[in-house]
Amino acid sequence: NIPVIMLTAKSLEENKIEGLNAGCDDYVVKPFSPKELIARVQAVLRRRSPELTKDAVSINGLSLYPATRTVFVNKQKITLGPKEFKLLHYFMTHTDRVHSREHLLNHVWGDHVFVEERTVDVHVRRLRKALTNTGLHKLIQTIRGGGYKFISEKTPQSFP
């Protein structure tokens, strides 16, 4: 899960294709500026772990600002606890995918935390409760036998 950026003097197309097919996330040919390298590192990190960035995320009028740890729904501030905020941030940066409780524990709580999987249910319930007055609680779906899924605006909502 560690991103790899290949820094090399080999600039032929075949070399780039070979490097990218070998699994590297980006391919930078010398000479390059330190500013370009930093920008490429940040871009790779945004793609690999968008929940770790400070970039604002907006879906269906729900806006989350990691830098200030605030959430708004159409200019109305929503108050969330620290884990609910992290959970919502993870959901909003990984939409339309089913996440098991174990997966959410590893990515939101951390893989060295030993808590019950049902802890996720408690925090999802709190998150839904905080979003209930806005009607956006329906974006968080329970997938029987699978976990939870956050629906983006791109996905038709054919069931509650």
N, C-alpha and C positions, 0 to 999 in steps of 0.2 A: 504493500500500500504506500510505499514511499515513491513520490514522483521522481522521474529521472529526466534531466535535461542534458543532452549530449553537446559538449563544447568541442569543436574539432576544426581542423584546417581543411578537411576534405569537403569540397564544395560541389562535386559532381552529383547529378540527380540520382544516379544509382546508389551513391553513398547515403544520401538522405533517405531514400526509400528503404534501404537495408537497415539503417538505424531506427527508423520509425516502425518498421515491421518487426524489429527485434524487441520492441516494447518501450522505447523511450517516449516521453510525453512531448518533448520539443527537441529541435535540432538547431543549434546555433553555430554558424560558421565564422571563424576568425577572419578579419578583425571585427570586434564588436565593442560597443561602448558599455561601461558599467551601468549606465542608466537603462540601456536596452536590456541587459541581462536581468536587472532588478524587475523591470516591467514584465519580462517573460516569466520570471519566477512567480510573481504575483498572479499573472494570468493562469499559470498551471495550477497554483494553489486554489484559485477561485473555481476552476473547473473540477478539480479533484475533491475539494471540501468547501463548498460554498457556504456551509453553516459556520465556518470559522472566520469568514471575512466580516468586515464592518460595513459592507454594502447594504443599502436599504432594499427591502423586498416588498412588492405590492401585488396582491391578487384579489380580485373582486371587491375592491374598495378597502381591503384590509392591508394596512401598511405597517411594516415592522422596521424599526431603526435600531440596529445593534449598537451603534456608537453611543446612543443615549439611553438604550434599553427601554424604549417606549414603543407602544402599539397604538395605532389609531384606526378607527373605522369611520370613514367620511368625516374627518376632523374631530371626532369624539374619542377622547383618550380612554383606553381600556387598561385597567390595572391587573397585572399578572404577577404571580410569585416567580422566583428565579427559575425553578425547574419548568414551570408552565411556559415561561418565556423561551427557554432553550428548546423545549419540545416544539413549540409553535415555529420557532426559527428553523429547526430541522425539518419539520413538515413542509414549510413554505419553500425551502430550498431543495426538497426532494418530493415533488408532487406526483400524483397519479401512480404511485407505486405502493404495493402492500409491504408494510414493515412489521415484522414479528415483534413481540414484546422483547425477546432476547436482543434483537437487532437494535431496537430503540434504547434498551438499557446500555448496550455497548457504546452507542454513538451519542447519547444525550447525558447519561450518568457517568460513562467511562467504563472501560473493560476491567478495571481493578476494584470495582465497587461490588459488594456482595449484598444485594437486596432481592427481595422476592419479585418475580415477574409481575405479580398483581399490582405492584407499586405503579407500574405504567398505567394501569386502569384507573387508579385513583387520580393521577395527574391529568389524564385525558378527560376524566369527568370534571375536574376543576377547570380545565381549559374550556371545555364545552359550556360550562356554567357561565364563565366570564364572557363568552361570545353569544350567549342565548338571546340577550336583548337586541342584538344586531341582526339576528337571523343567520349568522355565518357559522353557527355551531354545526350546521348540516354539512359543512365542507369536510368535517372529520367523520369518516365512515368506519364502522366496525366491520371487519371482514371475518365472518365466522370461520374459525379454525386457522386463520391466517394472521390476524393482528389488526392494524389500522392503516387507513389510506386517507391522504389529504387530497381533495379534488381541486384541481385548478380550473380556471375559467374556460380552458380549452376542451375539457371533458364534459360531455352532456350528462346531466344529472337525471337519470331515468328512474332512480329509486331513492327513497329517503335515507 
